[in-house]
Amino acid sequence: MNATLPTLADIEAAAQVVYRDFAATPQYRWALLGERLGTECWLKHENHTPVGAFKIRGGLTYFDRLAQRGALPREVVSATRGNHGQSMGWAARRHGVACTIVVPRGNSTEKNNAMRALGVTLIEHGDDFQEAREHAMQLAAQRGAHMVPSYHPDLVCGVATYWWEFLRAVPQMAVAYVPIGQGSGACAAIAAQRALGHGVRIVGVVSRHATTYADSIAAGRVVEAPVSTVLADGMACRVADREALDILIPHLDHVVQVSDGEVAAAMRAIYTDTHNVAEGAGAAALAAALQEKAQLQGQCVGLALTGGNVDAPVFAGTLSLR
C-alpha cells in the first residue's frame, strides 16, 4: 500500500455504497454554537449514522471492495476502542462474514454492548489499544482470518464521503477541525478537500494526553507516546500509523492539542447549544476551535462531530462538572 489519496470518482462511488445503508448525515449552522465561537460555525452530525459514528462509512466501503475483488473472507479480526469495531460488525453482518473484535480491558461498556448486538465476538485483552491491536494480529494469523487494520486506503475512501458531503454543503468553509485517532478521519478530510478543489484549511486535533500524532508530525517520523486520556478514548492512540503520517504531514494546516478538561467543556457546550450528545473525540473539534477562537473571527468554521457513543454515567458526570 502507498499513501495515495482517493479520487473524486472513488469517493462518489463509495458514497453510493454508503447510501445503501443510510442517507447523508446533516450539517447544521447552530446559532448558539456560532455565538459561543463568535463566528459562522457548522457542525457535521456523524453521530446520526446507524452506529452513532463516522467509522461505518469506512467499514461499508472496505467490505464492498473485498467483495468486488472476490476476496471476502470467512472471518475478519480487528481491534478497536469501539467505533471502528461497530463499523466492522455492521459491514461484516451485511456480507455474512464472522467478526471478532479485540478491545482493551476497561473499554466502554456501552460500545462493547453495541458491538455484541451486531453479532461481534468480543475479546478483552491488554491495557490499551496498541496491546489489543497486537493481540488481534496474532489471533488473525493463528486462525487464518483477515486482519482489518484501523487505517487503510479503503477505509479512508469511505470516510471521505462525509467530508465530501460537508464541503459541498458549505462551500464557504474556511477552516475545518477534525480529531485524529488512527488517522482515517483527518486523511479523509484532506482527500475530499483535494478531490473537490475546496479551499478549506484542515486542522488536526489530538488529545494532549495521547500525543503520538502531534509528536510524529513534528518529527517527521513515528514517535510513540504514552496515553493517559480518560475521556477521549477515540483518540487514545499510542503509536501513529506511518501511512497516515505520509498524508497528514504535507497537507494538515496545523495540529491542536486539547486537554480532557477542554473536551469535557466542549461536550457540555454541544449538549447545551444543540442538544446532541458527543463522545470525547466527537467534541474535540469544538474544543480545538474554542482554543483558537480569537484567530477564527470572520471565518466560516466546520466542526466534525465524529461520534456520540459515550457511556451514560460518563456523560452524566461530564454534564455535572463546571
Helices and strands as residue ranges (DSSP letters): H 8-18, E 27-28, H 31-37, E 41-45, G 46-48, H 55-68, E 75-79, H 83-95, E 98-103, H 109-117, E 121-124, H 129-143, E 146-147, H 153-169, E 175-179, H 184-196, E 201-207, H 212-219, G 233-235, H 242-251, E 254-258, H 260-274, H 280-291, G 293-295, E 301-305, H 312-320
